[in-house]
Amino acid sequence: MEAAAAEDCCVKVAVHVRPLIGDEKLQGCKDCVTVTPGKPQVQIGAHSFTFDHVYGSTASPPSSMFEECIVPLVDGLFQGYNATVLAYGQTGSGKTYTMGTGFKDGCQTGIIPQVMNALFTKIESLKHQIDFQLHVSFIEILKEEVRDLLDPTSLNKSDATSPNAGKVHVPGKPPIQIRESANGAITLAGSTEISVSTLKEMAACLEQGSLSRATGSTNMNNQSSRSHAIFTITLEQMLS
């Protein structure tokens, strides 16, 4: 792919190589991924894989990920573009940690808390020119069931973290449905959407949903999320 074409690509892939966790070190595990010096490339055995960015291990520090991969997306929100950051990997690979959907006690670790900070910093700088309105929603897909993590009537944390938790249904509340609108936009019909005006309010929504997520012990992580979580931030410019 030519350089110009690569810059115009709307999807980019970054690899975050996480360090070994305590249990893995105790078991004598070794890193199986080698980073090619000077290149966004990793090698597993005899196979090499090239990406747009590689972070962790001997590659760029994870702290660079936000500035290089996420800041341009945040800037795009204020120009009317949609943006999605998707963490993909097997259980225990570090998705929850990287994204920050294990948010609690005001922890600033992870992409989503950094996005929130960047959003409100940008809004503050534009407050004398433009008014914005923010809404958030937070859902979890677990065992083919969509759970609303911001619904106050949903299961409490002790129920949600049960390894035997099955499908969730709240009496009197219709299940959330994933629908496509006439213009092609994907919506989550029935999910709770909360209006927020401060960083503290948005952080409270992230923390509430994070504490409601289903977790369980796995061979790779004692507190591994066994589901897919989607935290959505909607930014609207208010007309004067």
N, C-alpha and C positions, 0 to 999 in steps of 0.2 A: 504494500500500500504506500502510495506517495505521501510525503510529509503533509502537503496541503490537505489531502483527502482525510488523513488521520486526524488533523485538527478539527475538521468539520464533523467528525463522527459524533453522534449524539449519545453514544453509550461507550463508557470507558471502564476498564477493569483494573482494579488494584488488588494486590495480594498482601495480606497482613500476616506475617509469620510470627505466631505467638511463641513466647518462651515456654519451656517445660514447666508444668505446675508441680507442686510439692509431691503429690502422690506418684507422679511419673518419675521424678528424680529418685524417690525411695525405691522404686521398682527397677532402677537401673536403666531407664529408657534413654535413648540417644536421639538427637535431632536427625530426621530423615530427609530434610529439605536443605539443599545447599544453594546459596545465592551466588549467581555469576557476578564477579567483581565488575563494577562500572556499567552494568546492564540491568534493565528491569526483567530479569530472567531467573527462574529457579530450576534446579535440577533434582529430580527424584530418581535415584538409580541411574539408568542409562538414558533416561528421557529428560529433555529440556523443554521448558514452557516459557514463552515470552508474553508479557503483559504490558499495560500502559505504565504501571507503577508497581514497585515492590517495597514493602516496609517491614522493619523488624530484622532480627538476626544481624547479618553484616551489611544489609542494604540501608536505605534511608531510615532515619529514626521515625517511629510511629507518630511523634509529635508533628512531623511535617505533613501528615496525611490530611489534616483539616485544611491547612492553607492551600495545598496543591489541588486537592480533589473536591472539597466542599465549599470553600469560599466563593468560587465562580458560580456555583449553583445558587447560593444565597443571594448573590448579586442579581442573578437572573430572575429571582422571585419578584424583585422590585421593578423589573422590566416587563412583567406579565407572563413569564414563562412558568411552566410546571417543572418540578424537579423531584427525582426519586433516588434515594440511596438504599441499596439492597445489600444486606449481608448474607452471603451464601456459604454454607459449610456444614460439615457433619456435627453431630451432638458433641459438645465439649471443645469445639474448635475456637471458641472465643467470640462468637457473634454478639451475645448479650453484652459482654464487656466492651467490645469495640463500639457498638451502637449506643450504649448507655441506657438500655431499657431495663437495667437492673438498678435503676436510680433509687437511692434512699439516703436519708440524712444529709441532703444538700450536696451530695457528691458531684463533682464537676467532670468526672471521667466519662469519656465517651463522646461520640459524634453529636447525638441529639442535644445534650446540655450545651455543647459548644455552639450549635446552631441557634439555640434559644438566646444565648448571650449575644451572638452576632446580629440576630434579628432586632433585638431591642436597642442595641447600640446604633444600628442603622436608622431605626425609627426615631430615636432620640435626636439624631443629627438632622432629620427631615421634618421634625414636629412643627416648625414654623412655616413649612411649605405645603405639607400634605398630611391629611389625617388617615390613619389606617385602622382597620378592624381585624382582630385575630380570633380564630376559632380553632379548637383542637378536638380531636377524637382519638380514641385508643382502643383497638380491638385485638383479639387473640384468636388464632385459628388452631383449634386443638381437636384431634380426632374427627375431622371433617365438620366440626361445629364452630360457628363464629360466636365468640363471647365478647360482650361489651364491657371493657375494663373500667369504664367511667360511669357505669350504671350503678347508682347507690343500692339498688335492689338485687345486684348480682351476688354470687357466692362470696363469703368472706375468705380471708387468706387461708385459714386452716382447712377449709373444704377444698379450695382450689389447689392446694399443694399436695393433696392426697394422691399417691401413686395410682390409686384405683379410680380416680375421678373419671367419669364418663361424659356423655353429652350433657350440656347444661341447658335447662329450660326454666324460665321464670313464669309461673302461672299468671295468665292475664296479659303477658307481654309477648307480642309476636316476635318470632326469631328474626335476626338480622339477615337481610338478603343482599347479595351482590348483584347489582343491576347495571345495565348500560343505557344511558340516556339517548335521546334522539340525535344529539350532536356527537355521540361516540364516547362521552365521558363516563367513567366508571364511578358508581356511587354505592354507598353502603346504607341502604334503606333501613331505618329503624335504629341506627346507632346514635348514641348520645354525642351531641356536639356542644361544647362549652365555650362561651365567649370569655376571653381573657384580655386584660388590659395592662398587666404588669408581668415582669419576669417571674416574680414570686408566685403569681397565680398559675402561670404555665408550668412552673416547676412542681407545684402542688399536684397538678393533673398527671404529670409524668410519674411522680412518686406514688400517687394513689393507684394508678394502673400497674406500675411495676410491682407493688406489693400484692396485687391481685393475680399476678401471673401464675400459671401452673408450673411448678418446678418439681424435680425429683432426682434422686440419686442415680447416677449412671457410673459405668466403669471409668469414665473419663473426667467426671466432675461431680462433686457432691451436691452442688446446687445448679444443675444444668436445666435450662429451659427446654421443655419437651414440645414446644409449640412455635408458631410463627406469630410475631407481634408486629402490628402496624400502627405507628404513631403519626397522625396526619395533622399538619399545620396549614390552615387556610388563611391567606393574607389578602385582604380586600382594601383597595383604595377608595376612600369615601369621597363622593362628589360634593363639592361646595355649592 
